[in-house]
Amino acid sequence: MHSPVTMMEGAVERMETIRRCADLSVRRGCGFAGLGIFCMVVGLSFDPFVAAKSGAILCSLMAMTLALMAGRATARPYRRTEVFIMLDRKTGLPDEVAQRLVGEALRDSLFQHAELAALVALGLWIVAGVAWAVG
């Protein structure tokens, strides 16, 4: 028989594993999107205004997409997420609890990355404004 403390430690460990997997999943997607945005900006670097404006638009779209995905994360079936695959298709939790934990972990990670993308977009909008004023 496990003591309540041991059971609580196991639950905390599972929650942290779910959070790490959710964060890794979101970072992987953002990394691919960021690579595409970076390539676009570098390809347009002959015109700093167009490059900065394109980067700002694309980062804004990425931030909005992440925010929309975060809004729907808790309703998405957890068994259809990359997080569930990363957990080797087992959580060791009842379905209702796993749905809530995976959904909340994804939502939090998506919102966090949406904020970061919005800050990068804001910086690029400022750079585009300066490039427009100078050019």
C-alpha positions as CSV (number, residue, x, y, z in Angstrom):
1,M,0.0,0.0,0.0
2,H,1.3,3.4,-0.9
3,S,1.2,6.3,1.5
4,P,-0.6,9.5,0.6
5,V,2.7,11.3,0.4
6,T,4.2,8.8,-2.0
7,M,1.1,9.0,-4.2
8,M,1.2,12.8,-4.2
9,E,4.9,12.7,-5.2
10,G,4.0,10.4,-8.1
11,A,1.2,12.7,-9.2
12,V,3.5,15.8,-9.1
13,E,6.1,13.9,-11.1
14,R,3.5,13.0,-13.8
15,M,2.2,16.6,-13.9
16,E,5.8,17.9,-14.4
17,T,6.4,15.3,-17.2
18,I,3.2,16.4,-18.9
19,R,4.2,20.0,-18.7
20,R,7.7,19.3,-20.0
21,C,6.2,17.4,-23.0
22,A,3.7,20.1,-23.7
23,D,6.4,22.7,-23.6
24,L,8.7,20.7,-25.9
25,S,5.8,20.1,-28.3
26,V,5.0,23.8,-28.6
27,R,8.6,24.8,-28.8
28,R,9.2,22.4,-31.7
29,G,6.3,23.9,-33.7
30,C,7.4,27.4,-32.9
31,G,10.9,26.6,-33.9
32,F,9.8,25.4,-37.4
33,A,7.6,28.5,-37.8
34,G,10.5,30.7,-36.6
35,L,12.9,29.2,-39.0
36,G,10.5,29.9,-41.9
37,I,10.0,33.5,-40.7
38,F,13.8,33.9,-40.3
39,C,14.4,32.6,-43.8
40,M,11.8,35.0,-45.2
41,V,13.3,38.0,-43.4
42,V,16.9,37.1,-44.5
43,G,15.6,36.6,-48.1
44,L,14.1,40.1,-48.1
45,S,17.1,41.7,-46.3
46,F,18.0,43.8,-49.4
47,D,15.1,46.0,-48.4
48,P,15.1,46.5,-44.6
49,F,11.6,48.0,-44.4
50,V,10.0,45.1,-46.3
51,A,12.0,42.5,-44.4
52,A,11.0,43.9,-41.0
53,K,7.4,44.4,-42.0
54,S,7.2,40.9,-43.4
55,G,8.7,39.5,-40.2
56,A,6.3,41.6,-38.1
57,I,3.3,40.4,-40.0
58,L,4.4,36.7,-39.9
59,C,5.2,36.9,-36.1
60,S,1.9,38.6,-35.5
61,L,0.1,35.7,-37.3
62,M,2.1,33.2,-35.3
63,A,1.1,34.9,-32.1
64,M,-2.6,34.9,-33.1
65,T,-2.4,31.3,-34.2
66,L,-0.9,30.2,-30.9
67,A,-3.4,32.2,-28.9
68,L,-6.3,30.6,-30.9
69,M,-4.8,27.2,-30.4
70,A,-4.5,27.9,-26.7
71,G,-8.1,28.9,-26.5
72,R,-9.1,25.5,-27.9
73,A,-6.5,23.4,-26.1
74,T,-8.6,22.2,-23.3
75,A,-11.4,21.0,-25.6
76,R,-9.1,19.0,-27.9
77,P,-9.0,15.3,-27.1
78,Y,-5.8,14.6,-25.3
79,R,-5.3,11.3,-27.1
80,R,-4.9,13.3,-30.4
81,T,-2.1,15.5,-29.2
82,E,1.7,15.2,-29.6
83,V,2.0,15.3,-25.8
84,F,0.1,12.0,-25.5
85,I,2.5,10.4,-28.1
86,M,5.5,11.8,-26.2
87,L,4.2,10.1,-23.1
88,D,4.3,6.7,-24.9
89,R,0.5,6.8,-25.2
90,K,0.0,6.3,-21.4
91,T,-0.5,8.8,-18.7
92,G,-1.3,6.5,-15.7
93,L,-4.2,8.7,-15.0
94,P,-8.0,8.4,-15.5
95,D,-9.2,9.8,-18.8
96,E,-10.9,12.9,-17.2
97,V,-7.9,13.8,-15.2
98,A,-5.5,13.3,-18.1
99,Q,-7.7,15.4,-20.4
100,R,-7.7,18.2,-17.9
101,L,-3.9,18.1,-17.2
102,V,-2.8,17.7,-20.8
103,G,-5.2,20.4,-22.0
104,E,-4.2,22.9,-19.3
105,A,-0.5,22.2,-19.8
106,L,-0.9,22.8,-23.6
107,R,-3.0,25.9,-23.0
108,D,-0.4,27.4,-20.6
109,S,2.5,26.7,-22.9
110,L,0.7,28.0,-26.0
111,F,-0.2,31.2,-24.2
112,Q,3.3,31.7,-23.0
113,H,4.7,31.2,-26.5
114,A,2.0,33.5,-28.0
115,E,3.1,36.2,-25.6
116,L,6.7,35.8,-26.7
117,A,5.8,35.8,-30.4
118,A,3.8,39.0,-29.8
119,L,6.8,40.6,-28.2
120,V,9.0,39.7,-31.1
121,A,6.3,41.0,-33.5
122,L,6.2,44.3,-31.6
123,G,9.9,44.6,-31.8
124,L,9.8,44.0,-35.6
125,W,7.0,46.5,-36.0
126,I,9.2,49.1,-34.2
127,V,12.1,48.2,-36.5
128,A,9.9,48.4,-39.5
129,G,8.7,51.9,-38.4
130,V,12.2,53.1,-37.9
131,A,13.3,51.6,-41.3
132,W,10.3,53.4,-42.9
133,A,11.1,56.7,-41.3
134,V,14.8,56.5,-42.3
135,G,14.3,55.1,-45.7
